[in-house]
């Protein structure tokens, strides 16, 4: 079988926050739903759904017991601008609005299972 260039990390975890699920890899940064903390603060995620350590997987039901992910907040920012355009033909009705979702950028420091 040919190598496709897809690199699967040896250690990662799947967690949920803000109603969404994300993948955590130590040393990587990720933009998640807004957290009410400032840059430089540490945050711990306890809702870990899956942990991969080497060849072993731990799957929670629904969460993995005693698994935590520690991260550092890099910055608070906003996502890309989304355009909302409403239009009804032949009625002279046009409304254009925009929205930018607040995002917290975090850097993962450790995964403990």
N, C-alpha and C positions, 0 to 999 in steps of 0.2 A: 504494500500500500504506500502511496506517495505522501510525503509530508506536505501539508498545506500552509505551513507557517503559523498555525494557530498555537499559541503558547498558553497552556493551562498552568496556573501557578500551583506550587506544591502546597501552599497553605492559604486558604481563603474561607470566608464565611458569608452566608446570606442572612440579612437581618431586615427588620421592618421598622420604619419610623414614618410618621405623618401619613399613614394609610398606604404607603408604597413599600416595595421591596427593593433592596439594593445589594450589590456584591461588595464586600470589603476585602481588600488585599493590603497587607502591611506595606507602608511607604507610599501608597497611591493617594491621590486626592480625588474628591467626588463632590458634586453639587447635590444637596438634598433639600427637602422641605425646610422652611425657615425655623430655626431654633432661637429662642430668646436669650442668647448668650453673646458675649463680645469676643473679638479676635484674641487668640492666645489662651482662652479658657479650655479646660479639658472636659470631655463629655464621655459618658459610658452608656453603651447600648446593651440592654439585657434581653431584648426580644429577638434572640438568635434562632433562626429556623434550621440552618444546616451549617456544619463545620467540616472542612476537609483538611486533614493533617496527613500529608504524605499520600499513602494509598488507602487510608482509613477514612470513612465518612461517618459522621454522627448526624442523624436526622431526628428532629424533635417532633413531639406530638402534643401541642403545636410548637413548643419551644424546647431547645436543648437545655437540660438542667445544668446549672452552674456555668454557663457559657456567657462570656462578656466580651465586648469589643470596646477598646479604649481609643479615642480619637482626640485630635486637637483642632480647634476651630481656626481656620486660616483667615477667612474674611466673610463679611456679610455683603451680598451683592444682589443684583437683579438679573433675571433671565432675559432672553431676547424679546423684542417687542412683537406682540401678536396683534394683528389688525382684525377687528370685528366689523364687517360691512353688511348692513341690512338693506335690502332693496326690494321694492315691489314695482313691477312693471306697470306702466301707464297710469300710475297714481301719484307721481312726483314725490315719492317717498324714498329717501336715501339717508342713512345714518352711518357715520364712520366713527368708530371708537378704537382705542388702543389699550393694551394691558401689558404690564411687565410683572412677572411673578417674582416675589422675593425668594432668594436662594441663600443657603448657608454652605460655604465650601469648607469641607473637613479633610484632614489628613489622618489616616489610620496609623496608630502607633503599635498596637498589639492586639492579638486575638488569643483569648484564654478559654480553654474548654475543659 
